[in-house]
Amino acid sequence: MFRKRSFVLTNASIHSLSETNNGDICVVGKNIESIEQNRIDLSRTPAVDLNNSWVFPGLINAHDHLELNLFPNIGRGPYSNSYEWFDDVNAMRGEPAMARVLAISMNDRLLWGGYRNLLSGVTTVGHHNPYHGAVFRKAFPVRVLRHYRWAHSLGLAESYGGRPEVESRKAGSREPFIIHIAEGVDTGAAGELRELDRLGALRTSTVLVHGVGISSDDFQLVKERGACLIWCPSSNMFLFDRTVDMAQLPDGIPVALATDSTLSGKPTLFDELRVACDQSQMNERQLIKMVTCNAAKVLMLKENTGTLAPSSTADLLVLPRRSTDSGKDLLASRPRDIQLVIKAGCPLYGDVSFASLFDHCRIKVERVYVEGKAKLIMHGLGALLDRIRDKGAMPPIDVTRG
């Protein structure tokens, strides 16, 4: 039966949308083969005892700019709209905080963006910029959305990405068309959604990022057109001291939660979840859906992505069980708390106690210290950290060579 690389995670507390189950997860190749309650034959494949730790689907960060995650928050807000902030940032490119990061190669900045997501329990990320195929290869720390069309925004469409009406048409119904929209609090931001609709670019494949300036009436239009929303509250609060009032959204609009980059957002998706909790009345399970199954729907990922189910891709996040509430434990987590991250059946980051699993899966790893705790992570981070620090930059997550 187990001809491909396989292993079993035993004594897992399995997070699901409606309840928590205890059981064993059998991983064969890239997929979850089965989830059983103590009925898997452990004599035929290696077993790893999780001691009742929580197992979640690998998290999905639906919106990031991977090359921009070595910057600190930069800006002199609050602003009226993102274009004011964009001009401010461009005017500050020569200042030390930006110049040090810009001196680092694009490939290394993209690679750090992958590692910062892995350190956040993320296995899939939506990169809102051109797809760098030479970098986002098999050995990249996270899976990067491959099939998408994009424009930066209405105001910058001619400079970054394609024209919205063209990219939306190319996306059709097969790929998401992703665009920053209504990223601001002034009348110009408020009018962007209607302009996008006038261009014929507000449709079922459209993914609206931010949407701070969208009115309640216009959210009805979003629902009528079948579009989706990606919510980045920490970025919104930094730039405008305001974010989307999630209570005004009509039922039926798919919403994903995402970090944006550290130019304006928080360092990790865990941080973003906590900001979202503070800025809304949603409970933990609702928020977790925004970084798992809802995010998968928004990005039009394959069926069962963002869930734990037989035949789904084995993207897993393992966290310590500190209470009876999986949602509260996830929202309280930090990078150092992660016990294991598995992407497509391959362990890529975790506690040193899981060294035998990394060996079994033939994953080349190195020891690092994350927020002071020894960890194992896929090989390459130590040398990357050296190159980053040689330029005088500092990653926003506390991680050092082992």
FIKE-218662 format. One record per residue (C-alpha): x, y, z. Coordinates in steps of 0.05 Angstrom, whole numbers. Layout:
<recs>
[rec [X,Y,Z]]
...
</recs>
This chain:
<recs>
[rec [0,0,0]]
[rec [54,51,20]]
[rec [99,51,-41]]
[rec [109,126,-39]]
[rec [143,163,19]]
[rec [94,157,77]]
[rec [86,169,151]]
[rec [31,174,203]]
[rec [19,230,252]]
[rec [-13,195,312]]
[rec [-51,224,371]]
[rec [-69,288,333]]
[rec [-122,337,356]]
[rec [-151,354,289]]
[rec [-182,423,277]]
[rec [-243,424,233]]
[rec [-294,477,216]]
[rec [-347,449,264]]
[rec [-312,407,316]]
[rec [-248,377,341]]
[rec [-231,304,330]]
[rec [-174,262,356]]
[rec [-142,213,309]]
[rec [-84,192,264]]
[rec [-67,225,198]]
[rec [-34,181,145]]
[rec [7,219,93]]
[rec [27,184,29]]
[rec [68,222,-21]]
[rec [40,293,-27]]
[rec [-30,276,0]]
[rec [-69,257,61]]
[rec [-86,184,50]]
[rec [-133,176,109]]
[rec [-154,205,176]]
[rec [-174,152,225]]
[rec [-186,143,299]]
[rec [-132,93,319]]
[rec [-146,46,261]]
[rec [-85,57,217]]
[rec [-36,-1,212]]
[rec [27,30,242]]
[rec [70,-30,228]]
[rec [78,-12,155]]
[rec [100,61,158]]
[rec [137,107,207]]
[rec [94,139,261]]
[rec [104,206,295]]
[rec [68,216,361]]
[rec [39,287,366]]
[rec [17,278,438]]
[rec [-50,312,425]]
[rec [-21,374,391]]
[rec [-68,412,346]]
[rec [-65,399,272]]
[rec [-92,453,225]]
[rec [-91,458,149]]
[rec [-29,495,127]]
[rec [-46,569,128]]
[rec [-58,609,64]]
[rec [-34,680,60]]
[rec [-77,706,3]]
[rec [-41,772,-8]]
[rec [32,789,-1]]
[rec [87,825,-39]]
[rec [142,775,-25]]
[rec [201,820,-42]]
[rec [179,875,7]]
[rec [183,837,73]]
[rec [250,861,98]]
[rec [225,932,105]]
[rec [199,960,170]]
[rec [132,997,168]]
[rec [147,1060,128]]
[rec [103,1121,123]]
[rec [80,1186,155]]
[rec [5,1172,157]]
[rec [-51,1172,167]]
[rec [-63,1181,93]]
[rec [-125,1195,52]]
[rec [-108,1142,1]]
[rec [-54,1092,-17]]
[rec [-28,1135,-74]]
[rec [-6,1189,-24]]
[rec [31,1135,15]]
[rec [62,1107,-49]]
[rec [90,1176,-66]]
[rec [116,1183,5]]
[rec [151,1115,2]]
[rec [183,1131,-65]]
[rec [209,1196,-37]]
[rec [242,1159,20]]
[rec [279,1108,-22]]
[rec [347,1140,-6]]
[rec [336,1138,69]]
[rec [376,1085,107]]
[rec [318,1040,126]]
[rec [299,1032,54]]
[rec [367,1036,21]]
[rec [394,978,62]]
[rec [338,932,38]]
[rec [341,956,-34]]
[rec [415,937,-36]]
[rec [395,864,-27]]
[rec [382,825,-91]]
[rec [311,814,-114]]
[rec [320,739,-110]]
[rec [342,743,-37]]
[rec [285,789,-19]]
[rec [236,741,-51]]
[rec [268,682,-15]]
[rec [262,717,52]]
[rec [189,731,36]]
[rec [180,656,28]]
[rec [215,641,94]]
[rec [176,693,132]]
[rec [112,659,110]]
[rec [138,590,128]]
[rec [156,617,197]]
[rec [83,639,202]]
[rec [54,569,189]]
[rec [37,587,116]]
[rec [43,536,61]]
[rec [10,575,4]]
[rec [16,649,-12]]
[rec [-13,696,-64]]
[rec [42,742,-91]]
[rec [14,806,-119]]
[rec [68,822,-168]]
[rec [98,785,-228]]
[rec [109,710,-219]]
[rec [184,696,-214]]
[rec [187,625,-241]]
[rec [263,619,-233]]
[rec [256,633,-158]]
[rec [190,601,-141]]
[rec [215,533,-159]]
[rec [204,468,-123]]
[rec [253,486,-67]]
[rec [219,552,-50]]
[rec [196,552,23]]
[rec [122,560,6]]
[rec [76,546,-53]]
[rec [64,610,-92]]
[rec [0,619,-131]]
[rec [17,606,-203]]
[rec [-46,619,-243]]
[rec [-73,690,-235]]
[rec [-80,756,-271]]
[rec [-66,822,-236]]
[rec [-65,897,-238]]
[rec [-36,938,-181]]
[rec [-94,987,-176]]
[rec [-134,1035,-218]]
[rec [-87,1093,-206]]
[rec [-23,1054,-220]]
[rec [-48,1005,-272]]
[rec [-4,1033,-328]]
[rec [59,1027,-285]]
[rec [49,962,-246]]
[rec [13,902,-275]]
[rec [-36,904,-332]]
[rec [-98,945,-346]]
[rec [-157,921,-305]]
[rec [-205,911,-362]]
[rec [-153,871,-401]]
[rec [-129,828,-343]]
[rec [-199,814,-320]]
[rec [-219,791,-389]]
[rec [-158,746,-394]]
[rec [-174,715,-326]]
[rec [-243,695,-350]]
[rec [-273,645,-302]]
[rec [-210,602,-295]]
[rec [-163,647,-255]]
[rec [-170,701,-203]]
[rec [-161,773,-225]]
[rec [-129,809,-166]]
[rec [-128,885,-156]]
[rec [-120,935,-99]]
[rec [-185,974,-97]]
[rec [-214,1030,-53]]
[rec [-150,1031,-12]]
[rec [-164,1096,23]]
[rec [-216,1137,59]]
[rec [-227,1196,12]]
[rec [-279,1205,-44]]
[rec [-230,1181,-96]]
[rec [-222,1114,-61]]
[rec [-297,1109,-51]]
[rec [-309,1116,-125]]
[rec [-260,1063,-148]]
[rec [-307,1004,-143]]
[rec [-359,1035,-189]]
[rec [-303,1053,-238]]
[rec [-279,981,-238]]
[rec [-350,959,-252]]
[rec [-356,1010,-309]]
[rec [-294,979,-340]]
[rec [-327,911,-338]]
[rec [-274,885,-290]]
[rec [-319,870,-231]]
[rec [-340,798,-240]]
[rec [-339,730,-208]]
[rec [-264,721,-216]]
[rec [-248,790,-188]]
[rec [-210,792,-122]]
[rec [-212,860,-88]]
[rec [-155,875,-41]]
[rec [-167,923,18]]
[rec [-234,955,1]]
[rec [-230,1005,58]]
[rec [-269,1058,20]]
[rec [-325,1012,-5]]
[rec [-393,1034,22]]
[rec [-447,987,48]]
[rec [-487,998,-17]]
[rec [-426,983,-59]]
[rec [-413,918,-21]]
[rec [-481,897,-46]]
[rec [-455,908,-116]]
[rec [-394,865,-98]]
[rec [-442,810,-78]]
[rec [-484,817,-140]]
[rec [-423,811,-185]]
[rec [-398,750,-146]]
[rec [-330,781,-129]]
[rec [-286,766,-69]]
[rec [-249,808,-17]]
[rec [-180,802,14]]
[rec [-177,838,81]]
[rec [-110,866,107]]
[rec [-129,902,171]]
[rec [-60,916,199]]
[rec [-38,950,135]]
[rec [-103,990,133]]
[rec [-96,1012,206]]
[rec [-23,1034,194]]
[rec [-40,1074,132]]
[rec [-109,1102,148]]
[rec [-125,1086,220]]
[rec [-186,1051,192]]
[rec [-205,985,161]]
[rec [-265,951,131]]
[rec [-324,944,179]]
[rec [-334,870,170]]
[rec [-404,875,201]]
[rec [-428,914,140]]
[rec [-410,859,91]]
[rec [-470,822,63]]
[rec [-470,747,74]]
[rec [-442,709,15]]
[rec [-380,750,-2]]
[rec [-320,704,5]]
[rec [-267,738,48]]
[rec [-194,719,58]]
[rec [-148,750,110]]
[rec [-76,768,90]]
[rec [-15,804,115]]
[rec [4,850,57]]
[rec [79,864,63]]
[rec [117,891,123]]
[rec [122,959,89]]
[rec [53,970,120]]
[rec [32,905,153]]
[rec [51,861,211]]
[rec [109,811,209]]
[rec [68,746,212]]
[rec [0,718,195]]
[rec [-9,703,269]]
[rec [-3,777,283]]
[rec [-53,792,228]]
[rec [-103,744,258]]
[rec [-98,780,324]]
[rec [-108,848,292]]
[rec [-169,821,255]]
[rec [-197,796,320]]
[rec [-187,864,352]]
[rec [-219,900,293]]
[rec [-281,857,285]]
[rec [-333,818,323]]
[rec [-315,752,288]]
[rec [-297,691,329]]
[rec [-233,651,321]]
[rec [-263,597,277]]
[rec [-290,650,228]]
[rec [-221,681,224]]
[rec [-186,614,214]]
[rec [-231,600,155]]
[rec [-204,665,124]]
[rec [-134,636,123]]
[rec [-154,566,102]]
[rec [-215,544,63]]
[rec [-241,614,48]]
[rec [-173,637,23]]
[rec [-170,575,-21]]
[rec [-237,594,-52]]
[rec [-216,667,-63]]
[rec [-152,645,-99]]
[rec [-190,591,-138]]
[rec [-145,536,-112]]
[rec [-161,463,-124]]
[rec [-216,428,-86]]
[rec [-203,411,-13]]
[rec [-145,460,-7]]
[rec [-147,492,61]]
[rec [-181,431,93]]
[rec [-159,367,127]]
[rec [-191,310,88]]
[rec [-171,246,53]]
[rec [-143,260,-16]]
[rec [-127,333,0]]
[rec [-56,358,-6]]
[rec [-17,345,58]]
[rec [-7,417,78]]
[rec [-6,415,154]]
[rec [8,462,213]]
[rec [21,431,281]]
[rec [15,474,344]]
[rec [18,457,418]]
[rec [-49,444,452]]
[rec [-54,493,510]]
[rec [-129,493,519]]
[rec [-191,459,493]]
[rec [-202,513,440]]
[rec [-161,504,377]]
[rec [-179,574,351]]
[rec [-156,610,413]]
[rec [-91,571,414]]
[rec [-76,588,341]]
[rec [-90,662,351]]
[rec [-43,663,411]]
[rec [14,631,371]]
[rec [81,658,350]]
[rec [133,630,302]]
[rec [171,597,360]]
[rec [109,559,380]]
[rec [103,521,314]]
[rec [119,448,324]]
[rec [115,427,251]]
[rec [98,455,182]]
[rec [88,404,126]]
[rec [79,425,53]]
[rec [56,372,4]]
[rec [78,317,50]]
[rec [147,347,64]]
[rec [165,374,133]]
[rec [199,441,123]]
[rec [200,474,192]]
[rec [192,449,262]]
[rec [219,428,330]]
[rec [284,391,335]]
[rec [246,333,367]]
[rec [219,317,297]]
[rec [289,307,267]]
[rec [274,235,251]]
[rec [215,256,207]]
[rec [258,305,168]]
[rec [309,249,159]]
[rec [256,199,137]]
[rec [230,249,84]]
[rec [302,265,63]]
[rec [293,339,75]]
[rec [360,376,82]]
[rec [353,421,143]]
[rec [393,467,186]]
[rec [386,489,258]]
[rec [363,560,272]]
[rec [338,598,333]]
[rec [270,629,325]]
[rec [252,678,380]]
[rec [305,643,422]]
[rec [281,572,410]]
[rec [321,519,372]]
[rec [286,497,308]]
[rec [299,458,244]]
[rec [283,490,178]]
[rec [295,473,105]]
[rec [366,487,85]]
[rec [384,556,59]]
[rec [360,605,112]]
[rec [426,612,149]]
[rec [464,634,87]]
[rec [407,680,68]]
[rec [408,713,137]]
[rec [483,725,128]]
[rec [472,759,61]]
[rec [416,802,90]]
[rec [456,824,150]]
[rec [517,838,107]]
[rec [475,894,76]]
[rec [457,921,145]]
[rec [384,898,142]]
[rec [347,862,197]]
[rec [290,812,187]]
[rec [225,831,223]]
[rec [223,761,255]]
[rec [275,744,308]]
[rec [313,687,274]]
[rec [387,671,278]]
[rec [435,616,256]]
[rec [440,555,301]]
</recs>
